[in-house]
Amino acid sequence: MEEKEFYSTIFKRKSVRNYESIPIDENLLTEISRFMESLNPLDPEIKTEIKIISGEHVKSLIPQKKSPHYFAVFSETKEGYLTNIGFMMQQMDLFLSANGIGSCWQGIPKPTKEVLKSSNLHFVILMAFGNSKEDLHRTNISQFKRKSLDEITDIKGEEKLLEPVRIAPSATNSQPWYFTRDNEVIHAYCKKLNFLKAKLMAKWNKIDMGIALYHLTLSAEYQGKKAEIIYDKDVENNPPRGYYYIASVKIK
Ligand SMILES: Cc1cc2nc3c(=O)[nH]c(=O)nc-3n(C[C@H](O)[C@H](O)[C@H](O)COP(=O)(O)O)c2cc1C
């Protein structure tokens, strides 16, 4: 599959929460496993592990419809690991949607003890997937309930580059991101939360930032440019009020 299809999938993807109970075809599962091995990390130094598990190995405090399959995602807990997982697994979200399979990030449910014990790495998040019982795609951009561009950036004249970032998915649709620019470098920041909210959301927000950064790199590449993730200490020390720094993308 080409990157171009990934790009166009950004404009129609949605979270699927209603699945056929029958498992997806074995051959398709093999293709998915193969793609799983090829995900691009934001930071290749961070060890990750992804397992495909069935719905019976997932439990949730809140009653939720099960899907037949889930990715259970594990990682080393080095600096930036949550953003790295967001960046990697958003490739999977787009891959599945582009191939006619439904998926949904799952921050609330957890895998069973046996699954947790099966990896030496720290459990991060689940993503549900399977054949969708509902419409798989949006048909119009107005169906994305999102903030406007001027709520998430002060950059002017880059609507085409930033639109795929604006419509990226995030936990509880919180869209915690803000973007500024210095010449060819775009800086990404995440909203600071009060203590109570942070307890629930801070982990997810860092995953959200990885998702947005992946959409930004895809968007830059679609425009024929090279996107390189960099970290700028000076920028880190001077974030916009109410935000903290995550990373920057150099676009050339
Ligand atoms: C890190 C993360 C965790 C999420 N956790 C859940 C969840 O536990 N349950 C759920 O139904 N949706 C979950 N979502 C899906 C979001 O609610 C959804 O992406 C957002 O509302 C935007 O809608 P869309 O994906 O259809 O564009 C999660 C999304 C992200 C990025």
The ligand as an SDF file (V2000), in Angstrom:
LIG
                    3D

 31 33  0  0  0  0  0  0  0  0999 V2000
   -5.1740    7.5420   23.2090 C   0  0  0  0  0  0  0  0  0  0  0  0
   -6.6220    7.3210   22.8580 C   0  0  0  0  0  0  0  0  0  0  0  0
   -7.4550    6.5950   23.7160 C   0  0  0  0  0  0  0  0  0  0  0  0
   -8.7930    6.3720   23.3740 C   0  0  0  0  0  0  0  0  0  0  0  0
   -9.5770    5.6050   24.2030 N   0  0  0  0  0  0  0  0  0  0  0  0
  -10.8480    5.3080   23.8490 C   0  0  0  0  0  0  0  0  0  0  0  0
  -11.6510    4.4320   24.6540 C   0  0  0  0  0  0  0  0  0  0  0  0
  -11.2170    3.9340   25.6990 O   0  0  0  0  0  0  0  0  0  0  0  0
  -12.9210    4.1460   24.2380 N   0  0  0  0  0  0  0  0  0  0  0  0
  -13.4290    4.6800   23.0780 C   0  0  0  0  0  0  0  0  0  0  0  0
  -14.5780    4.3900   22.7260 O   0  0  0  0  0  0  0  0  0  0  0  0
  -12.7000    5.5340   22.2900 N   0  0  0  0  0  0  0  0  0  0  0  0
  -11.4250    5.8380   22.6350 C   0  0  0  0  0  0  0  0  0  0  0  0
  -10.6480    6.6580   21.8280 N   0  0  0  0  0  0  0  0  0  0  0  0
  -11.2010    7.1860   20.5760 C   0  0  0  0  0  0  0  0  0  0  0  0
  -11.5100    8.6920   20.6600 C   0  0  0  0  0  0  0  0  0  0  0  0
  -12.6340    8.8990   21.4780 O   0  0  0  0  0  0  0  0  0  0  0  0
  -11.7270    9.2380   19.2340 C   0  0  0  0  0  0  0  0  0  0  0  0
  -10.5360    9.0880   18.5050 O   0  0  0  0  0  0  0  0  0  0  0  0
  -12.1210   10.7030   19.2240 C   0  0  0  0  0  0  0  0  0  0  0  0
  -13.3630   10.9000   19.8590 O   0  0  0  0  0  0  0  0  0  0  0  0
  -12.2240   11.2470   17.7930 C   0  0  0  0  0  0  0  0  0  0  0  0
  -13.1500   10.5110   17.0160 O   0  0  0  0  0  0  0  0  0  0  0  0
  -12.7210    9.7510   15.6920 P   0  0  0  0  0  0  0  0  0  0  0  0
  -11.5770    8.8090   16.0200 O   0  0  0  0  0  0  0  0  0  0  0  0
  -13.9480    9.0120   15.2710 O   0  0  0  0  0  0  0  0  0  0  0  0
  -12.2730   10.7700   14.6780 O   0  0  0  0  0  0  0  0  0  0  0  0
   -9.3190    6.9070   22.1700 C   0  0  0  0  0  0  0  0  0  0  0  0
   -8.4850    7.6520   21.3210 C   0  0  0  0  0  0  0  0  0  0  0  0
   -7.1520    7.8560   21.6500 C   0  0  0  0  0  0  0  0  0  0  0  0
   -6.2780    8.5980   20.6950 C   0  0  0  0  0  0  0  0  0  0  0  0
  1  2  1  0
  2  3  1  0
  2 30  2  0
  3  4  2  0
  4  5  1  0
  4 28  1  0
  5  6  2  0
  6  7  1  0
  6 13  1  0
  7  8  2  0
  7  9  1  0
  9 10  1  0
 10 11  2  0
 10 12  1  0
 12 13  2  0
 13 14  1  0
 14 15  1  0
 14 28  1  0
 15 16  1  0
 16 17  1  0
 16 18  1  0
 18 19  1  0
 18 20  1  0
 20 21  1  0
 20 22  1  0
 22 23  1  0
 23 24  1  0
 24 25  2  0
 24 26  1  0
 24 27  1  0
 28 29  2  0
 29 30  1  0
 30 31  1  0
M  END
$$$$
